[in-house]
Amino acid sequence: MAPGIVSYETPDAAVIDTDASANVLEIILPVSEQPFDIDGGITANAQTIKREIPGPVLRLNIGDTAIVRLIKDLPHPSGIHRHGIELREFRRRLARGMGGLAS
């Protein structure tokens, strides 16, 4: 089994940001299949990002730029998608005159 692929802690993308600008998040995400410990030594092949599960959290503010380079090392077609854009919270803050989302 590949080392380091046993926890389920969500990494923060700020740690791997390659752009020093305050309002630009630039990251490289290598995607590959790795053996993953699903329970007490039972392993299964999993698609990982940076040899981790889950992939990193990208925290952005309104007006920020995200540059994401996906390096695919998988034997089949794949893509990238997102979760967790907090539009309701954004609308609530705008209605109250509070501006953008908090990080």
Residue pairs with C-beta under 8 A, 6 or more apart in sequence:
1 35
1 36
1 37
1 43
2 34
2 35
2 51
4 51
4 52
5 34
5 35
5 36
5 37
5 46
5 48
5 51
5 52
5 53
6 36
6 37
8 53
8 54
10 54
10 56
10 57
11 50
11 52
11 55
11 56
11 57
12 56
12 57
12 59
13 25
13 27
13 56
13 57
13 58
13 59
14 25
14 59
15 56
16 27
16 28
16 50
16 56
17 25
17 26
17 27
18 26
18 27
18 28
19 25
19 26
19 67
23 61
23 63
23 64
23 65
24 64
24 65
24 66
24 67
25 58
25 59
25 60
25 64
25 65
25 66
25 67
26 66
26 67
26 68
26 69
27 56
27 58
27 67
27 68
27 69
28 69
28 71
29 49
29 50
29 55
29 56
29 68
29 69
29 70
29 71
29 80
30 49
30 50
30 51
30 71
30 73
31 47
31 48
31 49
31 70
31 71
31 72
31 73
31 74
31 78
32 47
32 48
32 51
32 73
32 74
33 45
33 46
33 47
33 48
33 73
33 74
33 75
34 45
34 46
34 48
34 51
35 43
35 44
35 45
35 46
36 43
36 44
36 45
36 46
36 48
36 53
37 43
38 44
46 53
47 74
47 78
49 55
49 56
50 56
58 66
58 68
59 103
60 66
61 100
61 101
61 103
62 90
62 99
62 100
62 101
63 100
68 80
70 80
72 78
86 101
89 101
90 100
90 101
93 99
93 100
93 101
